[in-house]
Amino acid sequence: MKLASFDIFDTTLIRKCGKPENIFYILAHKLYPDDKAKREDFIAWRKRAPRFATKKIELTLQDIYTAEGINSFGEYDTEFLINKELETETENLVCNPKIVEQINQKRSCGYIIAFISDMYINSDILRKILEEKCKIKHEDKIFVSCETQVRKDSGAMYQFVKKQLSPTLWEHFGDNKYSDVKVAKKYGIKATHIKTNNNTLEQRLEEQSCKTPAFRELSLLAGVSKTARLLNNNSFATIAANYVASAYIPYAKWLIEIARKENIKILYFLSRDSYIIQKIAEQIPHEGIELKYLFVSRRSLMRPYMYNSAPEDYFRIVDRHTLIGRDVKHMLWQLLLTKETLKEKYGIEYKYQRIKNRKEEADFINSIYHSNLTHDFQSDAQKELEVLLKYFEQEKVTSKEKKAFVDVGWLGTSRLMINSILQRNGYAPVDFIYYGTRSDVYPSEYGKYYSYIPAGMLNTNMTSVIENYYSASPYPTTVGYKEVNGTLEPVFPNGKTKKISKIVEENVNVATWMTKEIEKYNIQDDAVLSTWSLIPLHSIAKMRDNIDVSPFTLSDDFDNEMFAKKLTFAELIKFLLLGKRITHFDYASIKNTCGYKLSHKCMKLHDFTRRLRNWVFNHYITR
């Protein structure tokens, strides 16, 4: 007889809450939701109870809940407490799909299936859980130490099972390197280690949760993150579970709270970056707050904003208020213009590709504001403004209800343009709620704003990965609006349509699942949530963790540059020694090119040459 046996907890079944002790934490909150002292007492008792229970090789729950100190919780009888713990345990268990595949494969090859666990829950209850979660069959065997009074870690459980089933071939699968692998091999069993342990990022969160008592809930968040990673089991899901969700779930919870405090009735999630934020927010209780997706972009706003404007208005929405260093083709693209059209129709031709000085800057400005193009440009801008205002009216942006726009943030260009357009046309400005802002963010004279991450805390790597990967959207950029059956709908660039990429699919599916699970734990502490948001963000910005970065190479081109790619040798040298930026996320490109260990050495070299270049510049060039 061929036997395939599987460990149960952390192998076949995964706890969504993470480590086993978190079950006691969740249970304590159920039993004493309004009494912190009693919760802490229960958690401490439940951890130590097995040491004071009846002396057996393995205890049952009945043994545990008759241990010394149980009278402290006399509000509940023993049976109620046992059932409540079993209920909590069951609620937090999910089946490991990788093991289900393995079970089905072994079953199809004629193996008898057995489940083995060193555990205080009896086999009848475990069978019900496994049947519900993993669809095991009635004939599958279950051996549990609280009934057999022998354990895997001593080897006696393997001897017991062997005596019961007499397998001629035995394979065992489990997560514990000692009891499931080393001990099993000692008894002639072919053992396979199943890796369900925390990865390096999840482990850092666990360590942080242990350092500060107030941060205990970080352990729950790490558990949900790990579970989402294991359930989906691909590189896209790993990035979504460990990094994307941790950034945006706390932000979404915070912005809903801001809306409640400020009596905001409508939250507009701006296309494209806020698509996933809206999907997450929809999973959070938001009664009385309408969540709407608004199709706007810098391209759809810029020409309406520039109607009846002066050059200084254009400079106001340009980063650093200068055109020097900017690409002419890209600036024309933002204005829905092309070099070819300008040359053919208006005789305007630029002798430069990138603006290098004030003279070229003035020449570009004059081509927009003081040339044959200007009349037609302003005429088109007026028409587009009228359509935009109709779209705003359709979507209730111009209504008197209190509202706010949701965006990832940075400088605040969209806030400036939208509120300028609204105020010029007799409407009240609208507040903005950002994930983060730059240190030079446009002030509140252009509209009140809130920022989850304080100004200047996010570096270029962070904002780049947030904007280009975390905020991946199925929608192309909006360039205008058209009427369809009496309703204004967005117009996308030619050939562009809604498309659900693998990045978008995994980001949204993983983050929304995690949001629903985290809501069950009722984690409200801003310090815990913001810590969960920032630790992974700092980690990914520096590529601290050994993750598969290939999904980054599939991210859409951003401003005509690759987000990440495999570098050529020449590009690698230019980046390391000369500091030349090659992609929008060069650290991921280095990791993709050199591997995990070598990439960290390369990054150290890059930091050294950067400091050296700065020293040379400060001591010789500027003197």
C-alpha positions in Angstrom: 0.0 0.0 0.0 1.3 3.4 -0.9 0.7 6.2 1.6 0.9 10.0 1.2 0.6 11.8 4.5 0.2 15.5 5.1 0.8 17.7 8.1 -2.4 19.7 8.8 -1.6 23.2 10.3 0.6 25.5 8.2 0.8 22.8 5.5 -2.7 21.7 4.4 -4.5 24.4 6.3 -3.1 28.0 6.7 -4.1 30.4 9.4 -5.1 33.7 7.8 -4.2 35.5 11.1 -0.6 34.2 11.0 1.0 32.6 14.0 -1.2 30.3 16.3 -1.1 32.7 19.3 -3.0 35.2 17.2 -6.1 32.9 17.6 -6.0 33.7 21.3 -5.8 37.4 20.6 -8.8 37.3 18.3 -10.7 35.1 20.7 -10.0 37.5 23.6 -11.5 40.4 21.6 -14.6 38.3 21.0 -15.0 37.5 24.7 -14.1 40.9 26.1 -14.5 43.5 23.3 -14.7 46.4 25.8 -12.3 45.3 28.5 -8.6 45.6 27.6 -7.4 44.3 31.0 -9.5 41.2 30.8 -8.4 40.6 27.2 -4.7 40.7 28.2 -5.4 38.4 31.1 -7.1 35.9 28.9 -4.3 35.9 26.3 -1.7 35.4 29.0 -3.7 32.6 30.6 -4.4 30.8 27.3 -0.7 30.8 26.4 0.4 29.3 29.8 -2.6 27.0 30.4 -1.0 23.9 28.7 1.8 24.0 31.3 -0.7 23.7 34.2 -3.2 21.3 32.6 -3.3 17.5 33.2 0.0 15.9 32.5 -0.3 14.1 29.2 1.9 13.7 26.2 -0.6 15.8 24.3 -3.6 17.7 25.7 -7.1 18.1 24.5 -9.0 21.4 24.5 -11.0 20.0 27.4 -7.7 19.5 29.3 -6.6 23.1 28.6 -9.9 24.7 29.6 -9.9 23.0 33.0 -6.3 24.2 33.8 -5.5 26.4 36.8 -6.8 30.0 36.4 -9.9 29.2 34.3 -12.0 30.5 37.1 -10.8 34.0 36.2 -13.2 33.8 33.3 -16.2 32.5 35.1 -18.6 34.7 33.0 -18.4 31.8 30.5 -18.7 28.1 31.0 -16.1 25.7 29.8 -18.1 24.3 26.9 -18.8 27.8 25.6 -15.1 28.8 25.7 -14.0 25.6 23.9 -16.7 26.1 21.2 -15.7 29.8 20.8 -12.0 28.9 20.3 -13.0 26.2 17.7 -15.2 28.7 16.0 -12.4 31.3 15.9 -9.8 28.7 14.7 -12.2 27.5 11.9 -13.0 31.0 10.7 -9.3 31.7 10.3 -8.3 28.6 8.4 -8.1 28.4 4.6 -6.9 25.5 2.5 -3.5 25.6 0.9 -4.2 25.1 -2.9 -0.7 23.9 -3.6 -1.3 21.0 -1.1 -4.7 20.2 -2.6 -3.0 19.8 -6.0 -0.5 17.5 -4.3 -3.2 15.4 -2.6 -5.2 15.0 -5.8 -2.1 14.0 -7.7 -1.2 11.4 -5.1 -4.7 10.1 -5.0 -4.8 9.7 -8.8 -1.6 7.6 -8.5 -3.3 5.2 -6.1 -2.0 6.5 -2.8 -3.9 6.3 0.5 -4.2 9.8 1.9 -3.6 10.5 5.6 -3.4 13.7 7.7 -1.1 13.8 10.7 -0.9 16.5 13.3 0.6 17.3 16.8 -2.5 19.1 18.0 -5.1 19.5 20.8 -8.1 19.5 18.4 -9.6 16.0 18.0 -9.9 14.2 14.7 -13.7 14.5 14.3 -13.5 18.3 14.4 -10.4 18.3 12.2 -12.2 16.1 9.7 -15.1 18.5 9.5 -12.8 21.4 8.9 -10.8 19.6 6.3 -14.0 18.4 4.5 -15.3 21.9 4.5 -12.1 23.7 3.5 -10.2 21.2 1.4 -12.9 18.7 0.3 -11.1 15.7 1.6 -12.7 12.3 1.2 -14.5 10.2 3.9 -11.9 7.4 3.6 -8.9 9.7 4.2 -7.2 8.9 7.5 -6.6 11.4 10.3 -4.1 10.9 13.1 -3.9 13.6 15.8 -1.6 13.5 18.9 -4.2 14.4 21.5 -5.9 11.1 20.7 -2.9 8.8 19.9 -0.8 10.3 22.7 2.2 10.1 20.5 3.8 12.9 18.6 5.7 13.4 15.3 8.6 15.3 16.9 9.4 12.3 19.0 9.0 9.9 16.0 6.4 7.9 17.9 3.6 9.1 15.7 5.3 7.8 12.6 5.7 4.4 14.3 2.1 4.4 15.3 0.8 5.2 11.8 3.1 2.6 10.3 1.7 0.0 12.6 -1.9 1.0 11.8 -1.5 1.2 8.0 1.6 -0.9 7.1 2.6 1.1 4.0 5.1 -0.3 1.6 5.9 3.2 0.2 5.4 6.3 2.3 5.7 10.0 1.4 5.2 12.7 3.9 4.7 16.5 3.4 5.0 19.2 6.1 6.2 22.6 7.0 8.3 21.8 10.0 11.9 21.0 9.1 12.5 19.0 12.2 9.3 17.0 12.9 8.0 16.7 9.3 11.3 16.2 7.5 14.3 15.2 9.7 12.4 12.9 12.0 10.3 11.4 9.1 13.5 10.6 7.2 14.9 8.9 10.2 12.1 6.4 10.0 12.6 5.7 6.3 9.9 8.0 5.0 10.4 10.2 1.9 9.8 13.6 3.3 9.1 16.9 1.4 9.5 20.2 3.1 6.5 22.6 2.3 7.6 26.2 2.6 4.8 28.2 4.2 7.0 30.2 6.6 7.1 34.0 6.6 9.3 35.6 3.9 11.8 38.3 5.0 9.4 41.1 4.8 6.7 39.3 6.8 9.3 38.3 9.3 10.3 42.0 9.8 6.7 42.9 10.5 6.4 40.0 13.0 9.6 41.3 14.7 8.2 44.8 14.8 5.0 43.5 16.4 7.0 41.9 19.2 9.1 45.0 19.9 6.1 47.2 20.7 3.0 45.9 22.5 0.9 48.5 20.7 2.0 47.0 17.4 0.7 43.5 18.1 -1.8 43.8 15.3 1.1 43.9 12.8 1.3 40.2 13.3 -2.3 39.8 12.1 -1.5 41.9 9.0 1.6 39.9 8.3 -0.5 36.7 8.5 -3.1 38.0 6.0 -0.4 39.1 3.7 1.3 35.7 3.8 -1.9 33.9 3.3 -2.8 35.9 0.2 0.7 35.2 -1.1 0.4 31.5 -0.6 -3.2 31.2 -1.9 -2.3 32.8 -5.2 1.3 31.5 -5.5 2.7 33.6 -8.2 5.2 36.6 -8.4 2.4 39.1 -9.3 0.4 38.1 -6.2 3.5 38.2 -4.0 4.1 41.9 -4.9 0.4 42.6 -4.5 0.1 40.9 -1.1 3.4 42.2 0.4 3.6 45.7 -1.1 0.6 47.0 -3.0 -2.0 46.0 -0.4 0.0 47.2 2.5 0.3 50.7 0.9 -3.2 51.2 -0.2 -5.4 49.4 2.4 -4.3 51.7 5.3 -4.8 54.7 2.9 -8.3 53.6 1.9 -9.3 53.1 5.5 -7.9 56.6 6.4 -9.6 58.4 3.6 -13.0 56.9 4.4 -12.4 58.1 8.0 -11.5 61.6 6.7 -14.8 61.6 4.6 -16.8 60.7 7.7 -15.2 63.4 9.9 -15.5 66.1 7.2 -19.1 65.0 6.3 -18.0 64.4 2.7 -20.8 62.7 0.7 -19.1 61.9 -2.5 -15.5 60.6 -3.0 -14.3 60.8 -6.6 -11.4 58.4 -7.5 -9.5 60.0 -10.2 -8.5 58.0 -13.3 -6.1 56.3 -13.7 -4.1 56.1 -10.5 -7.1 55.7 -8.1 -8.7 52.7 -9.7 -7.4 50.2 -7.3 -7.9 52.6 -4.3 -11.6 52.7 -5.2 -11.8 48.9 -5.4 -10.3 48.6 -1.9 -12.5 51.4 -0.5 -15.6 49.5 -1.7 -14.7 46.7 0.7 -14.6 49.1 3.7 -17.9 50.1 5.4 -18.8 53.5 3.8 -22.5 54.0 4.4 -23.6 57.5 3.4 -20.5 58.1 1.2 -20.8 57.6 -2.5 -17.7 56.2 -4.3 -17.4 57.3 -7.9 -14.7 56.8 -10.6 -14.0 60.0 -12.5 -12.4 60.0 -15.9 -10.0 62.8 -15.9 -6.3 63.2 -16.7 -3.8 65.9 -17.2 -4.4 65.6 -20.9 -8.2 66.0 -20.6 -7.7 68.9 -18.1 -4.8 70.9 -19.6 -6.5 72.5 -22.7 -9.7 73.5 -20.8 -7.5 74.9 -18.1 -5.5 76.9 -20.7 -8.6 78.5 -22.2 -8.2 82.3 -21.9 -5.0 81.7 -20.0 -1.6 83.5 -19.9 1.8 82.0 -20.2 2.2 82.2 -16.4 -0.8 80.0 -16.0 0.9 77.3 -18.1 4.2 77.7 -16.2 2.1 77.3 -13.0 1.3 73.7 -13.9 4.8 72.8 -15.1 7.1 71.0 -12.6 9.6 73.5 -11.1 7.8 76.3 -13.2 10.4 75.9 -16.0 10.4 74.1 -19.4 14.2 73.8 -19.4 15.1 70.1 -19.7 11.7 69.0 -20.9 11.0 67.0 -24.0 9.1 68.9 -26.7 7.3 65.9 -28.1 6.0 65.0 -24.6 4.8 68.5 -23.9 3.0 68.6 -27.2 1.5 65.2 -26.4 0.1 66.6 -23.2 -1.5 69.4 -25.2 -2.9 66.9 -27.8 -0.7 68.3 -30.4 2.0 66.8 -32.7 5.1 68.2 -34.4 3.8 67.0 -37.7 0.5 68.8 -37.4 2.1 72.0 -36.3 4.6 72.0 -39.2 2.1 71.1 -41.8 -0.8 73.3 -40.7 0.8 76.3 -39.0 4.4 76.3 -40.2 5.7 75.8 -36.7 8.9 73.8 -36.5 11.1 73.3 -33.5 14.9 73.0 -34.0 15.4 71.3 -30.7 14.1 68.1 -29.1 14.6 69.0 -25.5 14.6 72.6 -24.3 18.0 73.7 -23.2 17.8 77.4 -22.4 15.6 80.4 -21.8 15.5 81.3 -25.5 14.2 77.9 -26.5 11.7 78.1 -23.6 10.4 81.4 -24.9 10.2 80.1 -28.4 8.0 77.2 -27.3 5.7 79.4 -25.2 5.3 81.8 -28.1 4.3 79.0 -30.4 1.4 78.2 -28.1 0.4 81.8 -27.1 1.5 84.1 -29.9 1.4 82.3 -33.3 -0.9 81.1 -36.0 -1.8 78.2 -33.8 -3.1 80.3 -30.9 -6.6 81.1 -32.3 -7.4 77.5 -33.2 -5.9 76.2 -29.9 -8.0 78.6 -27.8 -11.1 77.8 -29.9 -10.6 74.1 -29.3 -9.9 74.7 -25.6 -13.2 76.6 -25.2 -15.1 73.7 -26.8 -13.3 71.1 -24.6 -14.0 73.3 -21.5 -17.7 73.3 -22.3 -17.7 69.5 -22.7 -15.7 69.0 -19.5 -18.1 71.2 -17.5 -21.0 69.1 -18.8 -19.2 66.0 -17.7 -18.6 67.5 -14.3 -22.3 68.4 -14.1 -23.3 64.9 -15.2 -21.1 63.3 -12.5 -22.3 65.8 -9.8 -18.9 67.5 -9.4 -20.6 70.9 -9.7 -23.4 70.0 -7.2 -23.6 71.6 -3.7 -23.0 68.3 -1.9 -19.7 68.2 0.0 -17.2 66.1 -2.0 -13.5 65.3 -2.4 -11.2 64.0 -5.1 -9.0 61.0 -4.3 -5.5 60.8 -5.9 -2.1 59.4 -5.2 -0.7 62.9 -5.1 2.8 64.3 -5.4 2.7 67.9 -6.7 -1.0 68.7 -7.0 -1.2 69.7 -10.6 -4.6 68.2 -11.1 -5.9 69.9 -8.0 -4.7 73.3 -9.4 -6.2 72.7 -12.8 -9.6 71.3 -11.6 -10.2 74.0 -9.0 -9.0 76.8 -11.3 -11.5 75.5 -13.9 -14.3 75.2 -11.3 -13.7 78.7 -9.8 -13.4 80.5 -13.1 -16.8 79.1 -14.0 -18.6 80.0 -10.8 -18.3 76.7 -8.8 -16.8 76.0 -5.4 -13.3 74.4 -5.3 -13.1 70.7 -4.2 -10.9 69.2 -1.5 -8.3 66.5 -2.4 -7.2 63.5 -0.4 -3.7 62.2 -1.4 -1.6 59.2 -0.5 1.5 61.4 -0.4 2.9 64.7 -1.5 6.2 66.3 -2.5 7.9 68.8 -0.2 7.1 71.5 -2.8 3.4 70.5 -3.1 1.1 73.3 -4.3 -0.3 75.1 -1.3 -3.9 75.1 -0.2 -4.6 78.4 -2.1 -5.3 76.0 -5.0 -7.7 73.9 -2.9 -7.6 72.3 0.5 -5.8 68.9 0.6 -5.1 66.0 3.0 -2.0 63.8 2.7 -1.8 60.3 4.3 2.0 60.4 4.0 3.4 63.8 5.1 5.0 66.0 2.5 8.5 65.0 1.4 8.6 61.5 3.1 8.4 59.6 -0.2 11.6 59.4 -2.4 11.7 59.1 -6.2 11.8 55.3 -6.1 8.8 55.2 -3.9 6.6 57.5 -6.0 7.7 55.8 -9.2 6.7 52.3 -8.0 3.5 53.6 -6.5 2.4 55.5 -9.6 3.5 53.1 -12.3 3.0 49.7 -10.7 0.8 49.9 -7.6 -1.7 52.1 -9.4 -1.9 50.1 -12.6 -5.3 50.6 -14.2 -7.3 48.8 -16.9 -8.2 52.2 -18.4 -6.0 54.2 -20.8 -5.5 57.9 -20.2 -8.6 60.1 -20.9 -8.1 62.6 -23.7 -11.7 63.9 -23.9 -15.4 63.0 -23.9 -18.1 62.0 -26.3 -21.8 61.7 -26.0 -23.3 58.2 -26.2 -27.1 57.9 -25.9 -27.3 61.2 -24.0 -24.4 60.4 -21.6 -20.9 61.7 -21.8 -18.3 59.0 -21.8 -14.5 59.1 -21.8 -12.5 59.2 -25.1 -9.2 57.2 -25.1 -6.3 57.6 -27.5 -6.7 55.8 -30.8 -6.5 52.1 -30.5 -6.6 52.1 -26.7 -9.4 50.3 -24.8 -10.0 49.0 -21.4 -7.7 46.1 -20.7 -7.2 43.9 -17.6 -3.5 43.1 -17.4 -2.0 40.5 -15.1 -0.7 43.3 -12.9 -4.1 44.9 -12.5 -5.9 41.6 -12.0 -3.6 40.4 -9.2 -3.3 43.8 -7.5 -7.1 44.2 -7.3 -8.0 40.6 -6.5 -5.4 40.2 -3.8 -5.9 43.7 -2.3 -9.7 43.4 -2.1 -9.5 39.9 -0.6 -7.0 41.1 2.0 -9.2 44.2 2.8 -12.2 42.0 3.5 -10.2 39.8 5.8 -8.5 42.6 7.6 -11.9 44.3 8.2 -12.9 41.2 10.2 -10.1 42.0 12.7 -11.3 45.6 13.2 -7.8 47.1 13.1 -8.2 50.8 13.6 -4.9 52.0 15.1 -3.4 54.6 12.7 0.1 53.9 14.0 -0.2 50.2 13.3 -1.6 50.7 9.8 0.8 53.4 8.8 3.8 51.3 10.0 2.4 48.4 7.9 2.2 50.8 5.0 5.7 52.3 5.3 7.9 49.2 6.2 7.2 47.4 2.9 7.4 50.7 0.9 10.9 51.4 2.2 11.8 47.7 1.6 10.8 47.7 -2.1 12.3 51.1 -2.8 15.7 49.7 -1.8 14.9 46.2 -3.1 15.7 44.7 0.3 13.8 41.5 -0.2 14.5 38.6 -2.5 11.4 38.7 -4.7 10.9 38.0 -8.4 10.9 41.4 -10.0 9.9 40.2 -13.5 6.4 41.7 -13.1 8.0 45.1 -13.0 9.4 44.6 -16.5 5.9 44.0 -17.8 4.6 47.3 -16.4 3.4 49.8 -19.1 5.9 52.3 -20.4 5.9 55.5 -18.4 6.7 58.8 -20.1 8.3 56.8 -23.0 10.7 55.1 -20.6 10.7 51.5 -19.5 9.8 51.0 -15.8 12.3 48.2 -15.4 14.2 45.8 -17.7 17.3 43.6 -18.0 20.2 46.0 -18.5 22.9 45.7 -21.1 26.5 45.7 -19.8 26.9 49.3 -21.1 23.8 50.4 -19.4 24.9 48.8 -16.2 28.3 50.6 -16.3 26.6 53.9 -17.0 24.3 53.5 -14.0 26.9 52.2 -11.6 29.8 54.5 -12.4 28.2 57.6 -14.1 24.9 57.7 -12.2 22.9 57.8 -15.4 19.2 56.8 -15.0 18.3 54.0 -17.4 14.7 53.1 -16.3 12.2 54.5 -14.0 13.0 51.9 -11.4 16.7 51.2 -11.8 17.0 49.2 -8.5 14.5 46.6 -9.9 16.4 46.6 -13.2 19.7 45.9 -11.3 18.0 43.1 -9.4 16.6 41.7 -12.6 20.0 41.8 -14.3 22.4 40.8 -11.5 20.3 38.7 -9.1 19.6 39.3 -5.4 23.0 39.1 -3.8 25.1 40.7 -6.5 22.5 43.5 -7.0 23.0 44.7 -3.4 26.8 45.0 -4.0 26.0 46.9 -7.2 23.7 49.3 -5.3 26.4 49.9 -2.8 28.8 50.7 -5.6 26.3 53.1 -7.1 25.8 54.9 -3.8 29.6 55.2 -3.4 30.1 56.6 -6.9 27.2 59.0 -6.3 28.8 60.4 -3.2 32.1 60.6 -5.0 30.5 62.5 -7.9 28.9 64.9 -5.5 32.2 65.5 -3.6 34.0 66.3 -6.9 31.2 68.6 -8.0 31.1 70.5 -4.7 34.9 70.8 -4.3 36.0 71.4 -7.9 33.2 72.2 -10.2 31.3 74.8 -8.1 34.4 76.7 -7.0 
